[in-house]
Amino acid sequence: MSTIDPTARIEDGAVIGEGTSIGPYCIIGPHVVIGANCRLIAHVHITAQTTIGDGCTIYPFVSLGTPPQSLSYRGELTKLQIGQSCTIREQVTMNAGTVAGGGITRVGDRGYFMNCSHVGHDCQVGNDVIFATSATLGGHCEIGDFVFIGGLSAVHQFTRIGPQVMVGGVCGVRNDVIPFGLVNGQYASLEGLNIIGMKRRKFTRERLATVRSFYQKLFHGPGIFADRLNEVQPLAAQDPAIAEILAFIGDGQHRALCLPADGDDRH
């Protein structure tokens, strides 16, 4: 049975799942669907065509589905989709999509969003991510599974961050970050591979050595980056992680690739 505090305002048309509790002073719009066994602690605002999966916990002063912060927005009813078992801490904001960007912002399962973090319009965020305090995404970003974004870091619009990336704190991420990458610095540069994260994903020593060797050849070998990239293409057969990195690089469209600070960026 759902429990709804008498001070909460649930507009006609909203759907509240079995076992979900809506705390004091929450405001739920008419197109919102909240799954089973969620907990909205207090003062949560949810609007637009927002869908929230089962088992999410949402803390005070969170705002979900608010209009995209885009000059192209003209008041259309667009979507925000949040997966299951997410924890969304105080003052987190997630905007709905824009018509031009596909009309939907997506957030995966089991995300942990610390206070004041932000997901901009039309972003696609994977599963098992962690956004530290005030981690911020501009519009149209793509964030892979198991990504950690450090506190006070900001990701520029249209930037892609591959799976299992670690972004340090107080970083401005302006370029695409390869899967398994570790980036740091005021304007993020590639510092290596996220070895700790890879070990947590059960990479063996042999696999780590193979991927490290590939990384060194691609980012620190002789010659310019474009030539090295061509030379390492056959290494995709050595390990699925290498194939994933090369495919990610090949799919780039809007942003340049994040490289080591001392790397050659002529690509």
C-alpha positions in Angstrom: 0.0 0.0 0.0 1.3 3.5 -0.9 1.4 6.2 1.8 1.0 9.8 0.9 1.5 12.6 3.4 -1.5 14.9 3.6 0.7 18.0 2.7 1.8 16.4 -0.6 0.1 17.5 -3.8 -0.5 14.6 -6.3 -2.1 15.9 -9.5 -4.8 13.8 -11.3 -3.2 11.4 -13.8 -0.1 10.7 -11.8 0.6 7.0 -11.1 2.1 6.0 -7.7 3.4 2.4 -7.4 2.6 -0.1 -4.7 4.5 0.4 -1.5 5.8 3.9 -2.4 5.8 6.6 0.2 5.4 10.3 -0.6 6.6 12.5 2.1 5.7 16.0 3.2 5.3 18.8 0.7 6.1 16.8 -2.4 4.6 18.0 -5.7 3.9 15.3 -8.4 2.7 16.4 -11.8 -0.1 14.8 -13.9 2.1 12.9 -16.3 4.5 11.3 -13.7 4.8 7.6 -13.1 6.6 6.4 -10.0 7.4 2.8 -9.6 6.9 0.4 -6.6 8.7 0.7 -3.2 10.1 4.2 -3.9 10.6 6.7 -1.1 10.3 10.4 -1.6 11.4 11.8 1.7 10.1 15.4 1.5 9.9 18.5 -0.7 10.5 16.6 -3.9 9.2 18.2 -7.2 8.6 15.9 -10.2 7.0 17.2 -13.4 7.0 16.6 -17.2 6.5 13.1 -18.5 8.8 11.6 -15.9 9.1 7.9 -15.2 10.9 6.6 -12.1 11.7 2.9 -11.7 11.1 0.7 -8.6 13.0 1.1 -5.4 14.4 4.6 -5.8 15.1 6.9 -2.8 14.7 10.6 -3.5 15.9 13.2 -0.9 14.5 16.7 -0.1 14.6 19.5 -2.6 15.2 17.3 -5.6 13.7 18.6 -8.9 13.1 16.1 -11.7 11.7 16.6 -15.1 11.9 20.4 -15.0 12.1 22.1 -18.4 15.3 21.8 -20.4 17.7 24.7 -20.0 17.8 25.2 -23.8 16.9 28.3 -25.9 15.2 25.9 -28.4 12.6 24.8 -25.8 9.1 26.0 -26.5 7.1 24.4 -23.7 6.6 20.9 -25.3 5.8 18.0 -23.0 9.0 15.9 -23.0 10.4 13.0 -21.0 12.8 12.1 -18.2 13.3 8.4 -17.6 15.0 7.1 -14.4 15.8 3.5 -13.8 15.4 1.3 -10.8 17.2 1.5 -7.4 18.6 4.9 -7.8 19.6 7.1 -4.9 19.1 10.8 -5.6 20.4 13.1 -2.8 19.5 16.6 -1.8 19.0 19.3 -4.5 19.8 17.1 -7.5 18.3 18.4 -10.7 17.5 16.4 -13.8 15.9 18.1 -16.9 13.5 16.6 -19.4 14.6 16.3 -23.0 14.1 18.7 -26.0 12.2 17.9 -29.2 15.4 18.6 -31.2 17.4 16.2 -29.0 15.0 13.3 -29.2 12.6 14.4 -26.5 14.0 12.2 -23.6 16.7 12.3 -21.0 17.6 8.8 -19.7 19.2 7.7 -16.5 19.9 4.0 -15.9 19.6 1.7 -12.9 21.4 1.9 -9.5 22.8 5.3 -10.0 24.0 7.3 -6.9 23.7 11.0 -7.4 25.1 13.1 -4.6 23.8 16.5 -3.6 23.6 19.2 -6.1 24.6 17.1 -9.1 22.8 17.8 -12.4 21.8 15.9 -15.5 21.1 18.2 -18.4 18.5 17.7 -21.2 18.8 14.8 -23.6 21.6 13.2 -21.7 22.0 9.4 -21.8 23.4 8.1 -18.5 24.2 4.4 -18.0 23.8 2.0 -15.1 25.8 2.0 -11.8 27.1 5.5 -12.1 28.2 7.7 -9.2 28.0 11.5 -9.5 29.8 13.2 -6.6 28.7 16.5 -5.1 27.9 19.1 -7.8 29.0 16.9 -10.7 27.3 18.5 -13.7 26.4 17.3 -17.2 25.6 19.8 -20.0 23.0 18.8 -22.6 23.3 15.8 -24.9 26.1 14.0 -22.9 26.5 10.2 -23.1 27.8 8.6 -19.9 28.6 4.8 -19.9 28.0 2.2 -17.2 30.1 2.3 -13.9 31.3 5.9 -14.5 32.4 7.9 -11.5 32.4 11.7 -11.9 34.2 13.6 -9.1 32.9 16.5 -7.1 32.6 19.9 -8.8 33.4 18.5 -12.2 31.5 19.7 -15.3 31.1 17.8 -18.5 30.6 20.0 -21.7 27.5 19.4 -23.8 27.7 16.7 -26.4 30.6 15.0 -24.7 30.8 11.2 -24.4 32.3 9.4 -21.4 32.9 5.7 -22.0 32.1 2.9 -19.6 34.2 2.5 -16.4 35.8 5.9 -16.6 37.0 7.7 -13.5 36.8 11.5 -13.6 38.7 13.3 -10.9 37.3 16.2 -8.9 37.1 19.8 -10.1 37.6 18.8 -13.8 36.3 20.5 -16.8 35.7 17.7 -19.3 35.6 19.1 -22.8 36.5 16.1 -24.9 35.4 12.5 -25.3 36.9 10.1 -22.7 37.8 6.5 -23.8 36.2 3.5 -22.0 38.3 2.6 -18.9 40.0 6.0 -18.9 41.3 8.0 -15.9 41.1 11.7 -16.4 42.1 14.6 -14.1 43.1 18.2 -14.2 41.5 21.6 -14.4 40.7 20.9 -18.1 40.6 17.1 -18.0 43.5 15.2 -19.6 44.0 11.5 -19.9 46.2 10.2 -17.1 46.0 6.4 -17.8 43.5 3.6 -17.3 41.1 3.2 -14.4 42.9 0.1 -13.1 41.1 0.0 -9.8 37.8 0.0 -11.6 38.9 -2.6 -14.0 40.0 -4.9 -11.1 36.6 -4.4 -9.6 35.1 -5.6 -12.9 37.2 -8.8 -12.6 39.9 -8.0 -15.1 42.7 -10.6 -14.7 46.4 -9.6 -14.6 46.8 -10.9 -18.1 44.0 -8.8 -19.4 45.2 -5.7 -17.6 48.7 -6.2 -19.1 47.3 -6.6 -22.6 45.1 -3.5 -22.4 47.9 -1.5 -20.8 50.3 -2.4 -23.6 47.7 -1.3 -26.1 47.2 2.0 -24.2 50.9 2.7 -24.3 51.2 2.1 -28.0 48.2 4.2 -28.8 48.8 7.2 -26.5 52.6 7.2 -25.9 54.1 5.5 -29.0 56.3 7.2 -31.6 54.7 9.3 -34.3 51.5 11.3 -34.5 48.2 10.0 -33.0 46.4 9.4 -36.3 49.2 7.0 -37.5 49.3 5.2 -34.2 45.6 4.7 -34.2 45.8 3.1 -37.6 48.6 0.8 -36.4 46.8 -0.5 -33.4 43.6 -1.4 -35.2 44.5 -5.1 -35.5 44.9 -5.3 -31.7 41.1 -5.2 -31.3 41.2 -9.0 -31.6 43.4 -9.3 -28.5 40.8 -8.2 -25.9 37.1 -7.0 -25.9 38.2 -3.9 -23.9 40.6 -2.9 -26.7 37.8 -3.5 -29.3 35.5 -1.3 -27.2 38.0 1.5 -27.0 38.7 1.5 -30.7 35.0 1.4 -31.5 34.4 4.3 -29.2 37.1 6.4 -30.9 35.7 5.5 -34.3 32.2 6.6 -33.3 33.2 10.2 -32.2 31.3 13.0 -33.8 31.0 16.2 -31.8 34.1 16.4 -29.6 37.8 15.7 -30.0 39.3 12.9 -28.0 40.7 13.5 -24.5 44.4 12.9 -24.7 47.3 12.9 -22.3 48.6 16.3 -21.4 51.9 15.6 -23.2 50.2 13.8 -26.1 50.0 14.6 -29.7 46.4 15.9 -30.5 46.8 16.0 -34.3 44.0 13.6 -35.1 
